Amino acid sequence: MTSSETIDREGRKTWSGRFDFLMTLVGSSVGTANLWRFPYLCYKNGGGVFLIPYFIALLGIGIPIFLLQVALGQFMSLTGPNAWNIYPLAKGLGFITMVMTAYLALYYVVVIAWAIYYIYAAVANSPMPWTVCDESYGSKCYDRSLIAKNVSSLDSSMKEPAELFWTKGALNLSESMESIGTIQPHMALSLLVAWIIVYLCIIRGIRWTGKIVWFTGLFPYVMLLVLFIRGVTLPGASKGIMYYLQPDFSKLLEGQVWLDAGTQIMYSMSLGEGNIITLASYNHFHVNSLRDAIIFSAVNCLTSFFGGFCIFATLGYMAHERDIPISEVSDGGPGLTFIAYPTALSLIPYGAKVFTVCFFLMILILGMDSQFVFLEGLSCQILDTFPRHFNFRFARAILISCLCTLFYCIGLIFTTNAGMYYFQIFDFYSVSGAALLFLCFGQCFTIAYLYGGRRFLNDVESMFPLGIVRPYLMVSWYIATPILCVAIAILYWATYKPLTYGQYTYPGWSVALGCLLAVPTIFAVPLAGILELFKHRNQIGQVKIAVLKKHQIHHKSEQPYSIAQAEVHHKESSNMSEKMHQDYMMSTDENPAVEMVSKC
């Protein structure tokens, strides 16, 4: 919530500013997923070809599911599983979002820890450690000074100091998942600092974030513009941009490309986290959220697209310097942003260190903004779902304290020598991949075929007009979105390849670990449905309400607040009738003739 709030007629806090909801969406969703995850997925999947399934997924999955979640939260004015009281047997979808939000809060903060460490490294070292070769990097470190020295031994196996600082300096990455090693003190401390900042902000509420939402929303674009201008002026930048924009259509036959495109849309738009429903639940009932949804979708995707130019212009320069293909410049992976951006920033003629600190401060702010929403949304959903268990003083503060402590302790696995491997396992299996596809398919199928797509669209139009968007949503919810989700899942499993990081292929048991992470998201829906039926096993009427949509009656479905308005009107009429009756009785006391007539 922002610092300015109002209360709706049902007693729930609502946004008071016209753009509070939109800017909070931008602040919480547009961030490191766009600047960190999108570029490395593009690089991993052959560059420009990734944009084709990406925009298909945007139109077929992203926008329809986003509008569905916004409308559901605004219509129900509830969060988590309670929002799915619209169709009680599907309350498991709400529990899935709680689990996914917990996963995100657990591992997403690691990106913030990386940014904190890079800020420290930039300030504490001169020159910055990713601009020069250190002795610990070995003989395979490529430095621009090698060109001046006319070193003839330069070959494609040599690495940029930025990449070697990332793998050897920041992560101290081991050779395999089995070699967990030890907790790296500098990363554990950075993670602790990240959680302390998050805790101090969350414990007092997130109202104050509304004061900086314009800064967190606009500052990244200033930095991206600086990076873009510097990137496109580097030698070889056009080579990188061409790699970014020129598609290799043969890649479209690989299921991994479609899976990454679909899940990136869901990931960057926060479709599986439950936060959209939570934020939309604070909207006034008649706010036109359609405009906010369209603006947010456009801003989100254009930010990812523009950020890709900055990354690939720098990769083109790195390939030009070493005279190798762009696909061989880096091992890629989630750390690509922490390789390409520092390289580009170090090439700014004046004030490189200042711009570097500002950039990673931007990553820190964007990450914190998202982490606030993750943790606040999770605690809000837990409190709303289990009100009886948290009906005591300081319940929220104790819950948040326990969550922060628990997540930090578990998150120490990401600070070990094999931490990146486990981070990628979480990133791939917990809130992306088949689990996220299953969630979006379940939400779409529930609204379209169980609750009734036409009925829900009528509910939405009781809040705000849809216009020409209505037929688009009808086709999407009934046909396009479910088919795309199923098709991407089938294509992925038909062309499944083991997860890799650079040249390392993950072992077979890592798949079992990933499936274990996905289990709660797959079985939550049937288990919650069975529990709902068991709870009302002796109440046939409640069972019918839970199963048969024609028996469902929602107090907002026909005409919002009509009952309340009728009650107010009835009360006013009753008060007026009572007053008239009192006046009449007083008149009869004063006039015996009137009293006699009344008796007759």
Secondary structure, 3 states (H helix, E strand, C coil): CCCCEEECCCCCEEECCCCHHHHHHHHHHCCHHHHHHHHHHHHHCCHHHHHHHHHHHHHHHHHHHHHHHHHHHHHHCCCHHHHHHHCHHHCHHHHHHHHHHHHHHHHCHHHHHHHHHHHHHHHHCCCCCCCCCCHHHCCCECCCHHHHCCCCCCCCCCECHHHHHHHHHHCCCCCCCCCCCCECHHHHHHHHHHHHHHHHHHCCCCCCHHHHHHHHHHHHHHHHHHHHHHHHCCCCHHHHHHHHHCCCHHHHHCHHHHHHHHHHHHHHCCCCCCHHHHHHCCCCCCCCHHHHHHHHHHHHHHHHHHHHHHHHHHHHHHHHHHCCCHHHCCCCCHHHHHHHHHHHHHCCCCCHHHHHHHHHHHHHHHHHHHHHHHHHHHHHHHHHHCHHHHCCCCHHHHHHHHHHHHHHHHHHHHHECCHHHHHHHHHHHCCCHHHHHHHHHHHHHHHHHHHHHHHHHHHHHCCCCCCCHHHHHHHHHHHHHHHHHHHHHHHHHHCCCCCEECCEECCHHHHHHHHHHHHHHHHHHHHHHHHHHHHCCCCHHHHHHHHCHHHCCCCCCCCCCHHHHHHHHHHHHHHHHHHHHHHHHHHHHHCHHHHHHHHC
